[in-house]
């Protein structure tokens, strides 16, 4: 039967090819094997939606004080990174709210600024995987997207600090 006539029809029995295409055994380099190896070494970096969705899902069921630790834990695990930290700007100096893993002295650290409403309320710090001198393009792009989502959270943390400080000053002024 010509191929054009076969369109839309089904077969009564399975059909097998006489020859493989390509003619060599390519399973070691097919897309599934390459993606599986990439995921094992680099985590979810090729699937930013997976990381962002899992992060949003986890944060939806988290108390505000647990948000920083959950963020760094999820990012470190999802991207197989040895060290991730989240810091906020508190009155001109950086305060580390959470970290996952331990930083290796002398290793490079990548910084991703958290922005919100034209301000820089925080930053995400990341150490590249062991054996890598820096983060690759895919890692940088994904961590930039994560940082974009974390900006409002860092601004909210800073706002709570400012409100708490203001309240303390009011109480002191009344005494």
C-alpha positions as CSV (number, residue, x, y, z in Angstrom):
1,X,0.0,0.0,0.0
2,X,1.4,3.4,-0.8
3,X,2.3,5.6,2.2
4,X,-0.2,8.3,1.2
5,X,-3.0,5.7,1.3
6,X,-2.0,4.4,4.7
7,X,-2.6,7.8,6.5
8,X,-5.3,7.4,9.1
9,X,-5.5,3.6,8.9
10,X,-4.6,1.0,11.5
11,X,-3.0,-2.4,11.0
12,X,-4.4,-5.7,12.1
13,X,-0.9,-6.9,13.1
14,X,2.3,-5.3,14.3
15,X,4.7,-4.0,11.7
16,X,8.5,-4.3,11.9
17,X,11.2,-2.5,9.9
18,X,13.5,-4.6,7.9
19,X,16.4,-2.4,8.7
20,X,17.2,-0.1,11.7
21,X,17.5,3.6,11.1
22,X,20.1,4.7,11.9
23,X,22.0,1.5,10.9
24,X,24.2,1.7,14.0
25,X,23.3,1.1,17.7
26,X,22.8,4.6,19.0
27,X,21.2,4.1,22.4
28,X,24.3,5.4,24.2
29,X,23.8,8.8,22.6
30,X,20.1,9.0,22.1
31,X,18.1,11.8,23.6
32,X,16.8,9.8,26.6
33,X,20.2,8.6,27.7
34,X,21.7,12.1,27.4
35,X,18.8,13.7,29.2
36,X,19.0,11.1,32.0
37,X,22.7,11.7,32.5
38,X,22.2,15.5,32.4
39,X,19.4,15.3,35.0
40,X,21.5,13.1,37.3
41,X,24.5,15.5,37.2
42,X,22.8,18.8,37.0
43,X,19.2,18.3,38.3
44,X,16.3,20.3,36.9
45,X,18.3,23.0,35.1
46,X,16.8,21.9,31.7
47,X,13.3,22.1,33.1
48,X,13.0,25.5,34.8
49,X,9.2,25.0,35.2
50,X,9.8,21.9,37.3
51,X,11.9,23.8,39.8
52,X,9.7,26.9,39.9
53,X,6.5,24.8,40.2
54,X,7.9,22.7,43.0
55,X,9.3,25.7,44.8
56,X,5.9,27.5,44.6
57,X,4.1,24.4,45.7
58,X,6.4,24.0,48.7
59,X,6.3,27.6,49.7
60,X,2.5,27.7,49.6
61,X,2.4,25.3,52.6
62,X,5.3,27.0,54.5
63,X,5.2,29.4,57.3
64,X,6.9,32.7,56.5
65,X,9.8,32.1,58.9
66,X,10.6,28.8,57.2
67,X,10.7,30.3,53.6
68,X,14.4,31.1,53.4
69,X,15.5,27.6,54.5
70,X,13.0,25.9,52.2
71,X,14.2,28.0,49.3
72,X,17.9,27.2,49.7
73,X,17.2,23.5,50.3
74,X,15.0,23.2,47.2
75,X,17.4,25.0,45.0
76,X,20.4,23.0,46.2
77,X,18.6,19.7,45.8
78,X,17.0,20.5,42.4
79,X,20.2,21.7,40.8
80,X,22.7,19.4,42.7
81,X,24.6,22.4,44.0
82,X,27.0,22.0,47.0
83,X,26.2,25.3,48.7
84,X,23.3,27.8,48.4
85,X,22.6,30.8,50.7
86,X,19.9,33.5,50.9
87,X,20.8,36.9,52.4
88,X,18.8,40.0,52.9
89,X,19.9,43.6,53.2
90,X,19.3,44.8,56.7
91,X,20.1,48.4,57.2
92,X,23.0,48.4,54.7
93,X,24.6,45.1,55.6
94,X,23.9,41.5,54.4
95,X,22.4,39.1,56.9
96,X,22.4,35.4,56.0
97,X,18.9,34.0,56.6
98,X,19.6,30.4,55.5
99,X,22.1,28.2,53.8
100,X,22.2,24.6,52.5
101,X,25.5,22.7,52.4
102,X,28.8,24.3,53.2
103,X,30.8,26.7,51.2
104,X,34.3,25.6,50.2
105,X,36.9,28.3,51.0
106,X,38.6,29.7,47.8
107,X,35.8,28.5,45.5
108,X,34.0,31.0,43.3
109,X,30.5,32.1,44.4
110,X,27.9,33.4,42.0
111,X,25.5,36.1,43.2
112,X,22.0,36.5,42.0
113,X,20.4,39.8,43.1
114,X,16.8,39.7,44.3
115,X,14.9,42.7,43.0
116,X,11.6,44.2,43.8
117,X,10.1,47.6,43.0
118,X,13.4,49.0,41.9
119,X,15.2,47.9,45.1
120,X,17.6,45.1,45.9
121,X,16.3,43.6,49.1
122,X,18.3,40.3,48.9
123,X,20.6,38.0,47.1
124,X,21.0,34.3,46.4
125,X,24.5,33.0,46.6
126,X,25.5,29.8,44.9
127,X,28.7,27.7,44.7
128,X,29.2,25.9,41.4
129,X,29.3,22.1,41.4
130,X,32.6,20.5,42.3
131,X,34.9,20.2,39.3
132,X,33.3,23.2,37.6
133,X,34.9,26.7,37.6
134,X,31.6,28.5,37.3
135,X,28.0,28.1,36.5
136,X,26.9,27.3,33.0
137,X,24.5,29.3,30.9
138,X,21.5,27.1,31.8
139,X,22.2,27.3,35.5
140,X,22.6,31.1,35.3
141,X,19.4,31.5,33.4
142,X,17.4,29.3,35.8
143,X,18.9,30.9,39.0
144,X,18.1,34.3,37.5
145,X,14.4,33.2,37.1
146,X,14.4,31.9,40.7
147,X,15.9,35.2,42.0
148,X,13.2,37.1,40.1
149,X,10.6,35.1,42.0
150,X,12.3,35.6,45.3
151,X,12.5,39.4,45.1
152,X,9.1,40.1,46.6
153,X,9.7,37.6,49.4
154,X,13.0,39.3,50.4
155,X,11.2,42.7,50.3
156,X,8.5,41.3,52.6
157,X,11.1,40.1,55.1
158,X,12.8,43.5,55.0
159,X,9.4,45.2,55.5
160,X,8.6,43.0,58.5
161,X,12.0,44.0,60.0
162,X,11.3,47.7,59.4
163,X,7.8,47.4,61.0
164,X,9.3,45.5,64.0
165,X,12.0,48.1,64.5
166,X,9.5,50.9,64.2
167,X,7.2,49.3,66.8
168,X,10.2,48.9,69.2
169,X,11.0,52.6,68.8
170,X,7.4,53.6,69.5
171,X,7.4,51.4,72.6
172,X,10.7,52.9,73.8
173,X,9.3,56.4,73.2
174,X,6.3,55.8,75.4
175,X,8.4,54.6,78.3
